[in-house]
């Protein structure tokens, strides 16, 4: 109880300092629909985190702000990870380096740092659970299930970093676009959702920043993909029609062996 009170007093000032939430609520992890995918719920406690509501275009945390011991589990919504300032008047200097969608985790890359190196901005009204990493790492020493969840979480983050590094080798814009669509599809499959149908919460400008092209180029690519019957696009709702053609476009005839291994391990990780 003392640990929980201490954690509650610790998290509130951080929320106020970054002005990143409308409200903070105590969680009841035992009734959460995502408890099987959350490292916090694996601890066996009914109150292992706080639920934070974040408005669209609001930062969860900013580059340069102090790092506590929290990691964040996206309960609903989506975020972009930005290298550089995230303020609207600094868009020219900001660069999108990744996207995080429910039920991903955010903040793992800063666990060994004093300050955040990136900003995380909500693409839509979102809800995250703030979880004490130190508390659960300690619990993981005593609970095999908890330890397995922690290891799986870190391994998943490492694989995504490897996937992003592989994508940078694709010098053609259409290759990068195809790989982005496949990555989003594989995330859907990893968490037990329909891999062919998903929503693009990010804007075309955000996609352009991530792929290293212009927004006009993104619009042309989406139109070309639609004309070639690779997918259907209705506003931001995507339905992939030819996964094989997308893979060929992204990787050539077959995905590279490293990526095949990463893809094969994804369902195993989700089941861990």
N, C-alpha and C positions, 0 to 999 in steps of 0.2 A: 504493500500500500504506500509506503514511504517512497519507494522507487517511482511508482506511478505518479505521485504528487510532485516529486522533484522533476520528472520528465514533463509534466503538464506546465509547470512554472517556467521550464526552460524553453519550451516551444513557443509560448505566446509572444514574448518579446520579439522573436525572429519574425513572426508573421506580421507584427505591427511595423517593424523596421522596413521590411520590403514591400509593404502594402500589397500583399499578393493574394489576399483572400477576402471573401465576403463574410465568412463565418467559419468557426472551428467547432466541431462536435466530437464528443467521445464515441468511439466505435464499439460495436458489439460484434466481434469477429466471428462468433459462433453462428450467426445468422447471415453472414455475408455470402453472396452467391459466388464470389471469386476466392473463397477461402482455400480451395484446393490448389490454387495457383500462387498463393501469397505466402511469402516467407514469414510474415508476422503471425498469421493464423496458425502456422505450423508449430509455434511455441506452446500451444495448448491453453493459452489464456483467452478469456473472453474480451479483454480490454487491452490489447497490445499496441494500439495506435490511435491517432486522432484523424478524423476526416476533415479535409480542408476544401472548401469550395473556391474556385478561382475563375474570375471573369475572363472572357475572350480578350486577347491582346495584353493580358496582365502577366507579369513575370512571376514564375514560381520562385526563382532566385536569379540574381544578377551576377555577371562576371565581376570578380573583385570583392564580393561579399564574403563574410566569414563562413567557414564550413563548420557545422555542428557534427553530430553523430547520426543525422537522419538520412535515410533513404526514402524515396517516395514511390508508392505503388499507385499507378493510374487506375482508378476505379471506373471512371467514364471520361470521355473526351480525348484530346490529343494535344501534343506539344511539338514545337520545333526547338532544336538545339542550335544556338547562334554563337559563332565565334566573333567577339567584338561587341560593341555597344548595341543594345536592343531598342533604344529610344527611336521613335518615328523619324526624328530629324537626323538620325545617324544611320539610316538604312544603306547609304552608299558604302559605308565602311563595314557593315555587318555581313557575315557570310553564314548561310545555313549549312551546318555540317551533319545534320541528322534529324530524324523524326521519331517521336515516341508516341505510341498509340496504346490504348487500354488493351490488355492488362500489363503493359510493360512496367519496368522499374526505372527510376531516374535517380541520379546522384552517385552511382557506384564508382564513376571515374574520379570522384573527388575525395574518396575515403582517406587517402594518404596525404591530402593537401590542407593548407591552412585557409586558402581562399579558392573560390570557384573560378575556373578558367573560362567557363562558358556561361551564357545566359540561357534560361529555359523559359519559353513564352507560350502561353496557351493559344492554340489555334481556334478554339471554341470554348464555350463555358464548360469547365471540367471539374472533376472531383478527384483528389488524390488522398491517399492515406499516408501520413507521416509516421515512420517506424524508426525506433531507436536501433541502430545497427549494433552498437556495443552491447546493448542488453541481449539481443538475440544471438550475437556471436558467443556470448557467455553461455546462454542456454544451449547453444549448439554443441558445447563440450559435453553436456550431460544427456542430450537427447539425440539418438541416431537419426531419427526422421528429420529433426530440425537441421542437423549437420548436413544431411543430404540435400535439403532445400537450399542451404547457403552455398554449397559447392555447385549445385546446378545453376543457381542464379549467376554466379561469377563466370562459370563456363559459358553460359549463354551470351553474356556480355562480350567475352573474348571472341567467340565465334562471329558475332556481329561486326566487331572491329576488323576481323580478318576478311569478312565479306566486303566491307566497305573498301578495304585496301585493294582487293581484287577488282572491284568496280572501277577504281581509278586508272587501271591499266587499259580499260576500254576507251580508246581515243575518239570513237565516233559517237555523236550525240544520240543517235537512235539506239546504239548499244546500251548506253547509260539509261535511257528511258525504259527500254525493255527490261533491264536489270532491276530498276526501281519497281516496276509493276510486279515482277516475279518475287521480289523481296517482300512486298506487301502481301502478296498471295500466300507465300510460305509462312508468314507470321500468322495469317488467318488459320492455316492448316495446323500449325504448331499448337494453337490454343483451342482447337476443336471446332473452328468455324468453317463456313463454306469458302474454299480457297478461290473459287472463280468469281465470287461477287463480294465487293467491298466498296467503301466510300473513300474518296480522296478529300480529307479535311483541309489539306494545304492549298494555298493559292498557286496560280501559275508562276507568280513572281518568286514564291518560296521554292517551287520545284526548279525554276531556272537557276536560282542561287545555289541550290544543292548540286545540280548537274554541271554547273559552270558554263551555262549558255544564257541567251537572252530569253525574255518572256515571249517574244515573237517566235523564237525557235521552238519553244515548248508548244505553242499553239499549232505551229505547222506539223510538229511531230504527232501530236494527238489527232490532228485531222488525217494525216497519212495513215496512222495505225487504224483509224476508223474506216477509211476507204479500203484498206487492205483486209478488212474483216478480221482484224486481230482482237478487237474488243468492241463493246458497245459502251457509249458514254452518254448519260443523261444527267446534265448538270454536273454533280460530283459523284454520282453513282456509276461504278464501273462493273462490267461483266466481261470477263476474259473469254474469248471464243476459241482461240488457238494457242494453247500453252506451248505446244511443241514448236510452233513457228517463233514464238517469243524467245524460247530457250536458244534456238538456232541463231536468232538475231543477236542475242546477248553474248553467246559464247562460241559461235561457230556451229559445227556439226554436233558437238557434245559439250556439256559443261566441263571445265577443267577438273582433274581428279580431286584437287583439294576441295573444290566446291561441292562435288558429289558427296564426299565424305561428310562435309558440314551439313548438307541437306538430309543425309541419312540419319545423322545423330539428333536432328531437331525433334522428331517425334519421341525418341528415347528420353530426351531431356524433359519434355513436357510430362511424360508419364512418371518421372522420378519422384 
